Amino acid sequence: MNTETNKDNSASETIQTLSERIAILEEQVQKLILLEKYIALQKKWDQSRIRITLNASGVYLVTVIFMHVLAIENPAVSALIPVFGYVITTISLPLVKKLWIKSYLKDSGKDNPLLK
């Protein structure tokens, strides 16, 4: 009778342990899903027009002030050059990034769905 009681307790503990493990795994999956959503939002923000416009405005303002302090002629017009450079670079970076990733994956010899 003792051995049967021990078996019942052991089976009960195993079920509880499995249930706890499943609960932990489910929690981890939920955290991964949230992390994936957060990363997707970060990517959208990095490519958003609002971010590009805010950064370009900041670059323009700082450059105008700097050129004014240096007494450069037409600082408002001259400051447009670095802003255009920033905007062009920011807009072209996603394309360059995509090409770099494809090149990296090809060079590593990995069969990856991103290449298709």
Secondary structure, DSSP 4 states (H G I P E B T S, - for coil): -HHHHHHHHHHHHHHHHHHHHHHHHHHHHHHHHHHHHHHHHHHHHHT-HHHHHHHHHHHHHHHHHHHHHTT-SSHHHHTHHHHHHHHHHHHHHHHHHHHHHHHHHHHHT---GGG-
